[in-house]
Amino acid sequence: RRLGVMSFPVVFQRARRLQRAAALALTLTGLGSAGACQAAHEWRGTPIEPPAAAPRLALTTSGGRAYDLAAERGKVALVFFGYTRCPDVCPTTLAEWAKAKRALGADSSAVRFVFVSVDPARDTPDAADAYARRFDPAFVGVSGTPGEIGVVTSAWGVTAFEESAGADPHAGHGGASGPVPNASGTAATPATTGPSIAHTPRTFVVAREGRLRVLHPANARPEDLAADVRALL
């Protein structure tokens, strides 16, 4: 200072501090508004309170490319564990996803749809990805070695095991025998080749900051999925 007048560097530093404080306040205001919006939303699925950090999901997709769910931060992600020969609940769920994606319109660009195979012995990463893309080209399918799949399913609390011979092939995941819809909504013949796998039939919805926010059952309606995703966007 000279003669009670602040030097330019001091004025500049104070201005920078005020600018940073204002930016932080705006950020916190935005986060608070998003939280208030979500709090006011009537969830269609089962909300996870408090939201929990999504477990790690690092596997392989087609072409041997690595896939890591953590790289999707900033987007809402839907995650489902199944297998490509599933006769009912898996194709039905992915068909409902496709309808929910269409209902979201342009907002779907900020959403990721991830199908995780629990049958690494038969579903290669290429097969899992091709299966998911049958329902929508933007969907991604992933798989890995039995050890890798075991680590992921354990972390996500998902059960998956081959059913014994003679068991009801639909009992393990709450499905029902008979034709199931494909991506176009028309009837498709259930897959029956190979042993059936009982698996946890739910859609995990991961918020943009990487936290598990909502769970939806296998028979969730597309409009319910879309409504909850919109609240998280």
C-alpha positions in Angstrom: 0.0 0.0 0.0 1.0 3.6 -0.6 -0.8 6.5 1.0 -3.7 4.3 2.0 -4.3 3.1 -1.6 -4.2 -0.7 -2.4 -1.6 -1.7 -5.0 -2.9 -3.4 -8.1 -1.6 -6.9 -7.2 -3.6 -6.8 -3.9 -6.8 -5.6 -5.7 -6.4 -8.3 -8.3 -5.9 -11.0 -5.7 -9.0 -9.9 -3.8 -11.0 -9.9 -7.0 -9.8 -13.4 -7.8 -10.8 -14.6 -4.3 -14.3 -13.1 -4.7 -14.7 -14.6 -8.1 -13.8 -18.1 -6.8 -16.2 -17.7 -3.9 -19.0 -16.7 -6.2 -18.3 -19.7 -8.5 -18.4 -22.0 -5.5 -21.7 -20.5 -4.3 -23.2 -21.0 -7.7 -22.0 -24.7 -7.8 -23.4 -25.4 -4.4 -26.7 -23.7 -5.3 -26.9 -25.9 -8.4 -26.2 -29.1 -6.4 -28.8 -28.0 -3.8 -31.4 -27.4 -6.5 -30.7 -30.9 -8.0 -31.0 -32.5 -4.6 -34.3 -30.6 -3.9 -35.7 -31.7 -7.2 -34.8 -35.4 -6.5 -36.2 -35.1 -3.0 -39.5 -33.8 -4.4 -39.7 -36.6 -7.0 -42.0 -39.5 -6.2 -39.7 -42.5 -7.1 -41.3 -45.2 -9.2 -38.7 -47.7 -8.3 -37.2 -48.4 -4.8 -35.0 -45.5 -3.8 -31.7 -46.3 -2.0 -31.4 -44.1 1.0 -28.8 -42.9 1.6 -27.4 -43.3 -1.9 -24.5 -45.7 -2.0 -21.4 -45.6 -4.2 -21.9 -48.0 -7.1 -19.5 -51.0 -6.8 -16.8 -51.3 -9.4 -17.8 -52.7 -12.8 -14.8 -53.2 -15.0 -15.2 -55.9 -17.7 -14.8 -56.3 -21.4 -17.1 -55.5 -24.3 -16.9 -56.4 -28.0 -13.5 -56.3 -29.8 -11.7 -56.9 -26.6 -12.2 -53.3 -25.5 -12.2 -52.6 -21.7 -15.3 -51.2 -20.2 -15.4 -49.4 -16.9 -18.6 -48.0 -15.5 -16.6 -45.4 -13.6 -15.9 -43.8 -16.9 -19.6 -43.0 -17.3 -19.6 -40.3 -14.5 -21.7 -37.4 -15.6 -24.3 -39.8 -17.1 -27.1 -41.9 -15.6 -26.5 -45.6 -16.0 -28.9 -48.5 -16.0 -27.3 -51.9 -15.2 -28.8 -55.3 -15.5 -27.2 -58.7 -14.9 -28.5 -61.6 -17.2 -27.4 -64.0 -19.9 -28.0 -64.1 -23.7 -29.9 -67.5 -23.7 -32.3 -66.3 -21.0 -35.8 -67.3 -22.1 -37.9 -64.5 -20.6 -36.8 -61.9 -18.1 -33.6 -60.7 -19.9 -35.1 -60.1 -23.3 -38.2 -58.6 -21.7 -36.1 -56.2 -19.5 -34.0 -55.0 -22.4 -37.1 -54.5 -24.6 -38.6 -52.3 -21.8 -35.2 -50.5 -21.7 -35.6 -49.7 -25.4 -39.0 -48.3 -24.9 -37.8 -46.2 -21.9 -35.0 -44.9 -24.1 -37.4 -43.8 -26.8 -39.6 -42.1 -24.1 -36.6 -40.1 -22.9 -36.0 -38.7 -26.4 -33.0 -36.4 -26.7 -32.3 -36.9 -22.9 -31.3 -40.5 -23.6 -27.9 -39.2 -24.9 -27.0 -38.7 -21.2 -28.0 -42.2 -20.2 -26.0 -45.5 -20.5 -27.7 -48.9 -20.7 -25.4 -51.7 -19.6 -26.1 -55.5 -19.9 -23.7 -57.7 -17.8 -23.6 -61.4 -18.7 -23.5 -63.8 -15.7 -22.7 -66.7 -18.1 -19.0 -66.2 -19.0 -18.7 -69.9 -20.0 -21.0 -69.2 -23.0 -21.3 -65.5 -23.4 -18.1 -63.9 -24.8 -17.8 -60.1 -24.6 -18.6 -60.1 -28.3 -21.8 -62.2 -27.8 -22.9 -60.1 -24.8 -22.5 -56.9 -26.7 -24.2 -58.1 -29.8 -27.1 -59.4 -27.7 -27.6 -56.0 -26.0 -27.4 -54.1 -29.3 -30.1 -56.2 -30.8 -32.5 -54.2 -28.6 -30.9 -50.8 -29.3 -27.6 -49.9 -31.0 -26.7 -47.6 -28.1 -26.8 -50.5 -25.5 -23.6 -52.1 -24.4 -23.0 -55.7 -23.3 -20.1 -56.8 -21.3 -18.6 -60.1 -20.0 -15.3 -61.4 -18.7 -13.7 -64.5 -17.2 -15.5 -66.5 -14.6 -13.3 -65.0 -11.9 -14.0 -61.4 -13.1 -17.7 -62.0 -13.3 -17.6 -63.5 -9.8 -15.9 -60.4 -8.4 -18.5 -58.1 -10.0 -21.6 -60.1 -9.1 -20.4 -60.4 -5.5 -19.7 -56.6 -5.2 -23.2 -55.8 -6.6 -25.0 -58.4 -4.5 -26.2 -60.3 -7.5 -26.8 -64.1 -7.3 -26.2 -66.2 -10.4 -26.0 -70.0 -10.6 -26.9 -72.8 -13.0 -30.1 -74.6 -12.0 -30.2 -78.3 -11.6 -31.7 -80.5 -14.2 -35.4 -80.8 -14.1 -35.9 -77.5 -12.3 -38.4 -75.0 -13.6 -36.2 -72.8 -15.9 -38.2 -69.7 -15.0 -38.5 -70.1 -11.2 -35.0 -68.7 -10.5 -35.8 -65.2 -11.8 -39.5 -64.9 -11.4 -40.3 -65.3 -15.2 -43.0 -67.2 -16.9 -42.8 -69.6 -19.7 -44.1 -68.7 -23.1 -43.3 -66.2 -25.8 -41.5 -63.0 -24.7 -41.2 -59.7 -26.5 -38.2 -58.8 -28.5 -36.9 -55.2 -29.3 -39.8 -54.5 -31.6 -42.4 -55.7 -29.1 -43.5 -58.8 -31.1 -43.4 -62.3 -29.8 -40.1 -64.2 -29.9 -39.4 -67.9 -29.2 -37.7 -68.3 -25.8 -34.1 -69.6 -25.9 -33.8 -73.1 -24.4 -30.3 -74.3 -25.5 -28.0 -75.1 -22.5 -28.7 -75.0 -18.8 -30.8 -72.3 -17.2 -29.2 -69.8 -14.9 -31.0 -68.3 -11.9 -30.0 -64.7 -11.4 -31.1 -61.5 -9.6 -33.6 -59.8 -11.9 -33.4 -56.1 -11.2 -32.3 -52.9 -12.9 -29.8 -50.8 -10.9 -30.0 -47.1 -11.6 -26.7 -45.2 -11.0 -26.9 -41.4 -10.7 -24.5 -39.1 -12.5 -22.1 -38.8 -9.6 -21.7 -42.6 -9.5 -24.0 -43.5 -6.7 -26.7 -46.2 -6.7 -29.9 -44.3 -6.5 -32.9 -46.6 -7.5 -33.7 -50.2 -8.0 -36.4 -51.4 -10.4 -37.8 -54.9 -10.7 -37.7 -57.0 -13.8 -41.2 -56.1 -14.7 -40.7 -52.4 -14.4 -42.8 -50.3 -16.8 -40.8 -48.2 -19.4 -42.6 -45.0 -18.2 -41.5 -45.6 -14.6 -37.9 -46.1 -15.7 -38.0 -43.0 -17.8 -39.5 -40.9 -15.0 -36.9 -41.9 -12.5 -34.1 -41.4 -15.0 -35.4 -37.9 -15.8 -35.3 -37.0 -12.1 -31.7 -37.9 -12.0 -30.8 -35.9 -15.1 
